[in-house]
Amino acid sequence: MPLWCPKCHAMLPEGLEKCPSCGVKLGKPKSEESDEEFSRADYFWYSAYTIGVVLIPIIVVIGISLLCLFLYFR
């Protein structure tokens, strides 16, 4: 997949450290990044998504149950 320069928007091949057109630094090539499969941000967002998928329906069911109990014993 081609990369794009953030400054001049030139299309670049993978693995470059700086843009040949404008000279802006692009960061480390993908092969030199750490060997970790997931970053801390990835763990955070996966956890937040899981909590949302699991806890929100549970909270909704508990809320509906409490509302039904309140209306039944009223």
MMTF fields as JSON, N, C-alpha, C and O atoms, coordinates in Angstrom:
{
  "mmtfVersion": "1.0.0",
  "mmtfProducer": "UNKNOWN",
  "numBonds": 295,
  "numAtoms": 296,
  "numGroups": 74,
  "numChains": 1,
  "numModels": 1,
  "chainsPerModel": [1],
  "groupsPerChain": [74],
  "chainIdList": ["A"],
  "bondAtomList": [4, 2, 8, 6, 12, 10, 16, 14, 20, 18, 24, 22, 28, 26, 32, 30, 36, 34, 40, 38, 44, 42, 48, 46, 52, 50, 56, 54, 60, 58, 64, 62, 68, 66, 72, 70, 76, 74, 80, 78, 84, 82, 88, 86, 92, 90, 96, 94, 100, 98, 104, 102, 108, 106, 112, 110, 116, 114, 120, 118, 124, 122, 128, 126, 132, 130, 136, 134, 140, 138, 144, 142, 148, 146, 152, 150, 156, 154, 160, 158, 164, 162, 168, 166, 172, 170, 176, 174, 180, 178, 184, 182, 188, 186, 192, 190, 196, 194, 200, 198, 204, 202, 208, 206, 212, 210, 216, 214, 220, 218, 224, 222, 228, 226, 232, 230, 236, 234, 240, 238, 244, 242, 248, 246, 252, 250, 256, 254, 260, 258, 264, 262, 268, 266, 272, 270, 276, 274, 280, 278, 284, 282, 288, 286, 292, 290],
  "bondOrderList": [1, 1, 1, 1, 1, 1, 1, 1, 1, 1, 1, 1, 1, 1, 1, 1, 1, 1, 1, 1, 1, 1, 1, 1, 1, 1, 1, 1, 1, 1, 1, 1, 1, 1, 1, 1, 1, 1, 1, 1, 1, 1, 1, 1, 1, 1, 1, 1, 1, 1, 1, 1, 1, 1, 1, 1, 1, 1, 1, 1, 1, 1, 1, 1, 1, 1, 1, 1, 1, 1, 1, 1, 1],
  "groupList": [{"groupName": "MET", "atomNameList": ["N", "CA", "C", "O"], "elementList": ["N", "C", "C", "O"], "formalChargeList": [0, 0, 0, 0], "bondAtomList": [1, 0, 2, 1, 3, 2], "bondOrderList": [1, 1, 2], "singleLetterCode": "M", "chemCompType": "L-PEPTIDE LINKING"}, {"groupName": "PRO", "atomNameList": ["N", "CA", "C", "O"], "elementList": ["N", "C", "C", "O"], "formalChargeList": [0, 0, 0, 0], "bondAtomList": [1, 0, 2, 1, 3, 2], "bondOrderList": [1, 1, 2], "singleLetterCode": "P", "chemCompType": "L-PEPTIDE LINKING"}, {"groupName": "LEU", "atomNameList": ["N", "CA", "C", "O"], "elementList": ["N", "C", "C", "O"], "formalChargeList": [0, 0, 0, 0], "bondAtomList": [1, 0, 2, 1, 3, 2], "bondOrderList": [1, 1, 2], "singleLetterCode": "L", "chemCompType": "L-PEPTIDE LINKING"}, {"groupName": "TRP", "atomNameList": ["N", "CA", "C", "O"], "elementList": ["N", "C", "C", "O"], "formalChargeList": [0, 0, 0, 0], "bondAtomList": [1, 0, 2, 1, 3, 2], "bondOrderList": [1, 1, 2], "singleLetterCode": "W", "chemCompType": "L-PEPTIDE LINKING"}, {"groupName": "CYS", "atomNameList": ["N", "CA", "C", "O"], "elementList": ["N", "C", "C", "O"], "formalChargeList": [0, 0, 0, 0], "bondAtomList": [1, 0, 2, 1, 3, 2], "bondOrderList": [1, 1, 2], "singleLetterCode": "C", "chemCompType": "L-PEPTIDE LINKING"}, {"groupName": "LYS", "atomNameList": ["N", "CA", "C", "O"], "elementList": ["N", "C", "C", "O"], "formalChargeList": [0, 0, 0, 0], "bondAtomList": [1, 0, 2, 1, 3, 2], "bondOrderList": [1, 1, 2], "singleLetterCode": "K", "chemCompType": "L-PEPTIDE LINKING"}, {"groupName": "HIS", "atomNameList": ["N", "CA", "C", "O"], "elementList": ["N", "C", "C", "O"], "formalChargeList": [0, 0, 0, 0], "bondAtomList": [1, 0, 2, 1, 3, 2], "bondOrderList": [1, 1, 2], "singleLetterCode": "H", "chemCompType": "L-PEPTIDE LINKING"}, {"groupName": "ALA", "atomNameList": ["N", "CA", "C", "O"], "elementList": ["N", "C", "C", "O"], "formalChargeList": [0, 0, 0, 0], "bondAtomList": [1, 0, 2, 1, 3, 2], "bondOrderList": [1, 1, 2], "singleLetterCode": "A", "chemCompType": "L-PEPTIDE LINKING"}, {"groupName": "GLU", "atomNameList": ["N", "CA", "C", "O"], "elementList": ["N", "C", "C", "O"], "formalChargeList": [0, 0, 0, 0], "bondAtomList": [1, 0, 2, 1, 3, 2], "bondOrderList": [1, 1, 2], "singleLetterCode": "E", "chemCompType": "L-PEPTIDE LINKING"}, {"groupName": "GLY", "atomNameList": ["N", "CA", "C", "O"], "elementList": ["N", "C", "C", "O"], "formalChargeList": [0, 0, 0, 0], "bondAtomList": [1, 0, 2, 1, 3, 2], "bondOrderList": [1, 1, 2], "singleLetterCode": "G", "chemCompType": "PEPTIDE LINKING"}, {"groupName": "SER", "atomNameList": ["N", "CA", "C", "O"], "elementList": ["N", "C", "C", "O"], "formalChargeList": [0, 0, 0, 0], "bondAtomList": [1, 0, 2, 1, 3, 2], "bondOrderList": [1, 1, 2], "singleLetterCode": "S", "chemCompType": "L-PEPTIDE LINKING"}, {"groupName": "VAL", "atomNameList": ["N", "CA", "C", "O"], "elementList": ["N", "C", "C", "O"], "formalChargeList": [0, 0, 0, 0], "bondAtomList": [1, 0, 2, 1, 3, 2], "bondOrderList": [1, 1, 2], "singleLetterCode": "V", "chemCompType": "L-PEPTIDE LINKING"}, {"groupName": "ASP", "atomNameList": ["N", "CA", "C", "O"], "elementList": ["N", "C", "C", "O"], "formalChargeList": [0, 0, 0, 0], "bondAtomList": [1, 0, 2, 1, 3, 2], "bondOrderList": [1, 1, 2], "singleLetterCode": "D", "chemCompType": "L-PEPTIDE LINKING"}, {"groupName": "PHE", "atomNameList": ["N", "CA", "C", "O"], "elementList": ["N", "C", "C", "O"], "formalChargeList": [0, 0, 0, 0], "bondAtomList": [1, 0, 2, 1, 3, 2], "bondOrderList": [1, 1, 2], "singleLetterCode": "F", "chemCompType": "L-PEPTIDE LINKING"}, {"groupName": "ARG", "atomNameList": ["N", "CA", "C", "O"], "elementList": ["N", "C", "C", "O"], "formalChargeList": [0, 0, 0, 0], "bondAtomList": [1, 0, 2, 1, 3, 2], "bondOrderList": [1, 1, 2], "singleLetterCode": "R", "chemCompType": "L-PEPTIDE LINKING"}, {"groupName": "TYR", "atomNameList": ["N", "CA", "C", "O"], "elementList": ["N", "C", "C", "O"], "formalChargeList": [0, 0, 0, 0], "bondAtomList": [1, 0, 2, 1, 3, 2], "bondOrderList": [1, 1, 2], "singleLetterCode": "Y", "chemCompType": "L-PEPTIDE LINKING"}, {"groupName": "THR", "atomNameList": ["N", "CA", "C", "O"], "elementList": ["N", "C", "C", "O"], "formalChargeList": [0, 0, 0, 0], "bondAtomList": [1, 0, 2, 1, 3, 2], "bondOrderList": [1, 1, 2], "singleLetterCode": "T", "chemCompType": "L-PEPTIDE LINKING"}, {"groupName": "ILE", "atomNameList": ["N", "CA", "C", "O"], "elementList": ["N", "C", "C", "O"], "formalChargeList": [0, 0, 0, 0], "bondAtomList": [1, 0, 2, 1, 3, 2], "bondOrderList": [1, 1, 2], "singleLetterCode": "I", "chemCompType": "L-PEPTIDE LINKING"}],
  "groupTypeList": [0, 1, 2, 3, 4, 1, 5, 4, 6, 7, 0, 2, 1, 8, 9, 2, 8, 5, 4, 1, 10, 4, 9, 11, 5, 2, 9, 5, 1, 5, 10, 8, 8, 10, 12, 8, 8, 13, 10, 14, 7, 12, 15, 13, 3, 15, 10, 7, 15, 16, 17, 9, 11, 11, 2, 17, 1, 17, 17, 11, 11, 17, 9, 17, 10, 2, 2, 4, 2, 13, 2, 15, 13, 14],
  "groupIdList": [1, 2, 3, 4, 5, 6, 7, 8, 9, 10, 11, 12, 13, 14, 15, 16, 17, 18, 19, 20, 21, 22, 23, 24, 25, 26, 27, 28, 29, 30, 31, 32, 33, 34, 35, 36, 37, 38, 39, 40, 41, 42, 43, 44, 45, 46, 47, 48, 49, 50, 51, 52, 53, 54, 55, 56, 57, 58, 59, 60, 61, 62, 63, 64, 65, 66, 67, 68, 69, 70, 71, 72, 73, 74],
  "secStructList": [7, 7, 3, 3, 7, 6, 6, 6, 7, 7, 3, 3, 7, 6, 6, 7, 1, 5, 7, 6, 6, 6, 7, 7, 5, 7, 7, 7, 7, 4, 4, 4, 1, 7, 1, 7, 1, 1, 7, 2, 2, 2, 2, 2, 2, 2, 2, 2, 2, 2, 2, 2, 2, 2, 2, 2, 2, 2, 2, 2, 2, 2, 2, 2, 2, 2, 2, 2, 2, 2, 2, 2, 6, 7],
  "xCoordList": [0.85, 0.0, 0.902, 1.815, 0.669, 1.529, 1.304, 0.212, 2.363, 2.298, 2.275, 2.664, 1.819, 1.734, 2.491, 2.43, 3.202, 3.937, 2.935, 2.036, 3.069, 2.118, 2.26, 1.334, 3.41, 3.631, 3.298, 2.486, 3.922, 3.729, 2.761, 2.441, 2.289, 1.31, 1.808, 1.025, 3.129, 3.692, 3.507, 3.568, 3.281, 3.146, 4.552, 5.453, 4.73, 6.044, 6.014, 4.993, 7.132, 7.206, 7.427, 7.843, 7.155, 7.333, 8.814, 9.644, 9.134, 10.494, 11.346, 12.512, 10.84, 11.624, 11.601, 10.602, 12.72, 12.774, 12.45, 12.035, 12.631, 12.261, 11.779, 12.134, 10.966, 10.379, 11.457, 12.154, 11.612, 12.611, 12.225, 13.089, 10.952, 10.512, 10.748, 11.328, 10.302, 10.381, 11.34, 11.697, 11.764, 12.735, 12.18, 12.96, 10.87, 10.288, 10.515, 10.408, 10.831, 11.048, 9.719, 8.706, 9.739, 8.519, 8.429, 7.392, 9.451, 9.443, 10.15, 10.705, 10.121, 10.805, 10.046, 8.815, 10.769, 10.091, 9.428, 9.826, 8.452, 7.661, 8.539, 8.247, 9.604, 10.436, 11.263, 11.687, 11.51, 12.315, 11.475, 12.044, 10.159, 9.308, 9.406, 9.919, 8.917, 9.027, 8.276, 7.392, 8.66, 8.07, 6.737, 6.131, 6.25, 4.966, 3.857, 3.827, 2.964, 1.852, 0.789, 0.183, 0.561, -0.435, 0.218, 1.087, -0.201, 0.296, -0.644, -1.693, -0.26, -1.123, -2.447, -3.499, -2.391, -3.624, -4.564, -5.78, -3.988, -4.816, -5.508, -6.7, -4.757, -5.354, -6.459, -7.503, -6.23, -7.245, -8.523, -9.607, -8.415, -9.62, -10.317, -11.546, -9.566, -10.199, -10.936, -12.032, -10.325, -10.977, -12.232, -13.272, -12.14, -13.304, -14.43, -15.596, -14.103, -15.111, -15.769, -16.991, -14.948, -15.487, -16.382, -17.461, -15.942, -16.762, -18.082, -19.136, -18.038, -19.262, -20.201, -21.412, -19.648, -20.487, -21.099, -22.233, -20.376, -20.846, -21.675, -22.769, -21.166, -21.814, -23.059, -24.013, -23.077, -24.24, -25.509, -26.526, -25.5, -26.726, -27.116, -28.304, -26.138, -26.442, -27.106, -28.087, -26.582, -27.154, -28.569, -29.447, -28.796, -30.136, -31.116, -32.237, -30.711, -31.594, -31.904, -33.053, -30.91, -31.138, -32.066, -32.947, -31.869, -32.738, -34.176, -35.089, -34.393, -35.755, -36.372, -37.551, -35.578, -36.087, -36.513, -37.581, -35.687, -36.038, -37.273, -38.106, -37.391, -38.577, -39.822, -40.862, -39.736, -40.891, -41.276, -42.459, -40.279, -40.569, -41.216, -42.166, -40.713, -41.278, -42.73, -43.587, -43.018, -44.385, -45.313, -46.501, -44.803, -45.626, -46.042, -47.198, -45.123, -45.423, -45.97, -46.057, -46.31, -46.814, -48.251, -48.803],
  "yCoordList": [-1.167, 0.0, 1.237, 1.324, 2.18, 3.37, 4.294, 4.361, 4.999, 5.992, 7.376, 7.554, 8.348, 9.72, 10.639, 10.468, 11.61, 12.586, 13.52, 14.029, 13.761, 14.639, 16.106, 16.891, 16.481, 17.883, 18.175, 19.055, 17.438, 17.745, 16.784, 16.969, 15.762, 14.79, 13.976, 13.546, 13.772, 12.933, 11.466, 11.114, 10.624, 9.197, 8.616, 8.889, 7.813, 7.304, 5.796, 5.229, 5.129, 3.696, 3.481, 4.401, 2.284, 1.977, 1.911, 1.579, 2.234, 2.077, 3.324, 3.261, 4.437, 5.671, 6.372, 6.327, 7.03, 7.802, 9.267, 9.964, 9.75, 11.128, 11.203, 10.374, 12.211, 12.393, 12.884, 13.85, 12.238, 12.702, 14.029, 14.725, 14.375, 15.624, 16.844, 17.831, 16.786, 17.967, 17.789, 18.775, 16.566, 16.313, 16.182, 16.075, 16.185, 16.065, 14.648, 13.672, 14.544, 13.239, 12.512, 13.104, 11.214, 10.411, 9.494, 8.863, 9.398, 8.478, 7.199, 7.062, 6.262, 4.993, 4.146, 4.125, 3.452, 2.499, 1.396, 1.139, 0.765, -0.255, -1.379, -1.913, -1.745, -2.858, -2.519, -3.432, -1.229, -0.837, -0.556, -0.31, -0.58, -0.35, -1.534, -2.588, -1.366, -2.435, -3.673, -3.608, -4.788, -6.064, -6.333, -7.375, -5.41, -5.617, -5.646, -4.848, -6.573, -6.703, -5.639, -5.118, -5.315, -4.326, -3.249, -3.543, -2.017, -0.926, -0.73, -1.369, 0.158, 0.434, 1.045, 0.753, 1.884, 2.486, 1.417, 1.494, 0.418, -0.68, -1.418, -1.713, -1.721, -2.401, -1.562, -2.087, -0.255, 0.634, 0.592, 0.421, 0.743, 0.789, -0.559, -0.605, -1.667, -2.981, -3.2, -3.76, -2.754, -2.878, -2.027, -2.485, -0.786, 0.106, -0.46, -0.392, -1.007, -1.598, -2.803, -2.95, -3.657, -4.841, -4.443, -5.009, -3.479, -3.012, -2.45, -2.712, -1.696, -1.139, -2.215, -2.135, -3.219, -4.285, -5.137, -5.596, -5.355, -6.23, -5.469, -5.906, -4.345, -3.662, -2.871, -2.822, -2.269, -1.46, -2.315, -1.907, -3.47, -4.292, -4.747, -4.802, -5.075, -5.477, -4.328, -4.541, -3.117, -1.952, -1.687, -1.336, -1.853, -1.646, -2.672, -2.316, -3.934, -4.978, -4.717, -4.86, -4.341, -4.037, -2.833, -2.826, -1.826, -0.646, -0.979, -0.513, -1.775, -2.173, -3.026, -2.874, -3.922, -4.763, -3.92, -4.144, -2.958, -2.091, -1.251, -1.034, -0.782, -0.005, -0.868, -0.413, -2.109, -3.014, -3.316, -3.337, -3.55, -3.814, -2.589, -2.724, -1.425, -0.188, -0.011, 0.325, -0.23, -0.067, -1.18, -0.931, -2.394, -3.499, -3.297, -3.539, -2.859, -2.697, -1.305, -0.967, -0.554, 0.796, 0.844, 1.925],
  "zCoordList": [0.0, 0.0, 0.0, 0.821, -0.888, -0.952, 0.24, 0.804, 0.605, 1.664, 1.038, -0.116, 1.805, 1.314, 2.251, 3.469, 1.706, 2.501, 3.172, 2.503, 4.487, 5.163, 4.77, 4.969, 4.216, 3.862, 2.399, 2.111, 1.471, 0.04, -0.642, -1.816, 0.069, -0.429, -1.622, -2.469, -1.669, -2.725, -2.339, -1.161, -3.332, -3.074, -2.887, -3.681, -1.831, -1.462, -1.326, -0.938, -1.644, -1.362, 0.133, 0.838, 0.613, 2.026, 2.367, 1.521, 3.628, 4.115, 4.067, 4.455, 3.62, 3.568, 4.911, 5.629, 5.252, 6.486, 6.245, 7.172, 5.021, 4.695, 3.253, 2.415, 2.986, 1.659, 0.693, 1.002, -0.475, -1.434, -2.103, -2.637, -2.078, -2.722, -1.841, -2.294, -0.58, 0.282, 1.457, 2.102, 1.751, 2.796, 4.201, 5.148, 4.378, 5.707, 6.245, 5.503, 7.55, 8.162, 8.296, 8.667, 7.986, 7.991, 9.203, 9.402, 10.004, 11.133, 10.768, 9.678, 11.697, 11.479, 10.475, 10.479, 9.622, 8.744, 9.563, 10.699, 9.008, 9.698, 10.25, 11.32, 9.545, 9.974, 11.211, 11.92, 11.498, 12.64, 13.88, 14.943, 13.793, 14.949, 15.889, 15.516, 17.105, 18.09, 17.61, 16.755, 18.188, 17.787, 18.447, 18.194, 19.304, 19.958, 18.921, 17.984, 19.114, 18.185, 18.448, 17.511, 19.729, 20.102, 20.965, 21.786, 20.774, 21.605, 22.794, 22.878, 23.71, 24.86, 24.408, 24.978, 23.394, 22.887, 22.33, 22.506, 21.655, 21.145, 22.282, 22.199, 23.355, 24.506, 25.122, 25.508, 25.216, 25.786, 24.964, 25.52, 23.654, 22.819, 22.741, 22.692, 22.727, 22.745, 24.062, 24.083, 25.165, 26.465, 26.535, 27.009, 26.062, 26.085, 25.227, 25.617, 24.084, 23.211, 23.889, 23.862, 24.494, 25.171, 26.334, 26.514, 27.118, 28.236, 27.713, 28.293, 26.643, 26.07, 25.568, 25.774, 24.911, 24.353, 25.46, 25.322, 26.546, 27.609, 28.643, 29.002, 29.119, 30.232, 29.845, 30.622, 28.702, 28.317, 28.25, 28.811, 27.596, 27.622, 29.026, 29.341, 29.877, 31.248, 32.003, 32.715, 31.852, 32.524, 32.025, 32.812, 30.73, 30.172, 30.738, 31.1, 30.818, 31.352, 32.816, 33.232, 33.603, 35.018, 35.163, 36.022, 34.331, 34.387, 34.062, 34.743, 33.037, 32.663, 33.768, 34.086, 34.352, 35.445, 36.644, 37.214, 37.022, 38.139, 37.84, 38.719, 36.612, 36.225, 36.291, 36.766, 35.824, 35.897, 37.337, 37.677, 38.182, 39.59, 40.243, 41.014, 39.942, 40.51, 40.062, 40.88, 38.789, 38.288, 38.805, 39.005, 39.024, 39.487, 40.936, 41.283, 41.783, 43.209, 43.554, 44.735, 42.635, 42.85, 43.159, 43.362]
}
